Amino acid sequence: MKGKYTYVWVSMIILIFGIIFVPKIVDRIKNGNIVDQDRHNVGNRVSGVESEELLTIGPAPGFKFVDQHKDTITEETYKGKVYVVEFFFTTCPTICPVMNRNMVKIQNEFRNEEDFGVASFSINPEHDTPEVLMEYAEKYGANHPNWHFLTGDVDDIYELANGGFNLYAGINPEAKGGFEHSGMFALVDTKGNIRSRKDKFGNPMVYYDGLEDEGVTMLKKDIATLLEETGK
């Protein structure tokens, strides 16, 4: 008799799980919002684009940090510019080298554009001093005058990543390099708004995949579109 009741309870738990959680899991897969075990690809993955029309997601958060030249950089520094945002760290052995090689490709596409920029925020600011960031920039050929590698208070940086741009960043001693973060880029327009396309389901992509050629190609097109909109 006891075994019979146990079976009934297990069946009820499975049923409840299916009702509550399965639709949510299906919805996440449908929207392309999939996270790998290291949370390297947080954000909507590219899953076919319905339109090249750019949506306004919302205002980008404010910030105040120091760059590789020891200059104070804020969101006002980028006022009137189209810029790309990423979170990285210089000793990253996995996705950061790919992200920044791709970012250099984007830089080179807009090398002569005064109203283009990049904001690269280090999630390991204790190690990534201005001197370290300068050396890193030189190593990758990141030499656009509006590409700022930024460091500062660790709590402020993590709040900016997770609470401001919603691009995941965290400390994980078990991850390679000791940190984990999104491989996505955010695009901000000249008015300080985050912009993106729709995916094939009609949902905002929000972010661009900084690890794949498709995401980089789309980002280049959309940067050009935003520059054209302002007559730049």
LINRA-V977343 format. One record per residue. RES is the residue in one small letter. SS is DSSP state (H for helix, E for strand, L for the rest). Layout:
res,ss
RES,SS
RES,SS
//
This chain:
res,ss
m,L
k,H
g,H
k,H
y,H
t,H
y,H
v,H
w,H
v,H
s,H
m,H
i,H
i,H
l,H
i,H
f,H
g,H
i,H
i,H
f,H
v,H
p,H
k,H
i,H
v,H
d,H
r,H
i,H
k,H
n,L
g,L
n,L
i,L
v,L
d,L
q,L
d,L
r,L
h,L
n,L
v,L
g,L
n,L
r,L
v,L
s,L
g,L
v,E
e,E
s,E
e,E
e,E
l,E
l,E
t,E
i,E
g,E
p,E
a,L
p,L
g,L
f,L
k,E
f,E
v,E
d,L
q,L
h,L
k,L
d,L
t,E
i,E
t,E
e,H
e,H
t,H
y,H
k,L
g,L
k,L
v,E
y,E
v,E
v,E
e,E
f,E
f,E
f,L
t,L
t,L
c,L
p,L
t,L
i,L
c,H
p,H
v,H
m,H
n,H
r,H
n,H
m,H
v,H
k,H
i,H
q,H
n,H
e,H
f,L
r,L
n,L
e,L
e,L
d,L
f,E
g,E
v,E
a,E
s,E
f,E
s,E
i,L
n,L
p,L
e,L
h,L
d,L
t,L
p,H
e,H
v,H
l,H
m,H
e,H
y,H
a,H
e,H
k,H
y,H
g,L
a,L
n,L
h,L
p,L
n,L
w,E
h,E
f,E
l,E
t,E
g,L
d,L
v,H
d,H
d,H
i,H
y,H
e,H
l,H
a,H
n,H
g,H
g,H
f,H
n,L
l,L
y,L
a,E
g,E
i,E
n,L
p,L
e,L
a,L
k,H
g,H
g,H
f,E
e,E
h,E
s,L
g,L
m,E
f,E
a,E
l,E
v,E
d,L
t,L
k,L
g,L
n,E
i,E
r,E
s,E
r,E
k,E
d,E
k,L
f,L
g,L
n,L
p,E
m,L
v,L
y,L
y,E
d,E
g,L
l,L
e,L
d,H
e,H
g,H
v,H
t,H
m,H
l,H
k,H
k,H
d,H
i,H
a,H
t,H
l,H
l,H
e,H
e,H
t,L
g,L
k,L
//
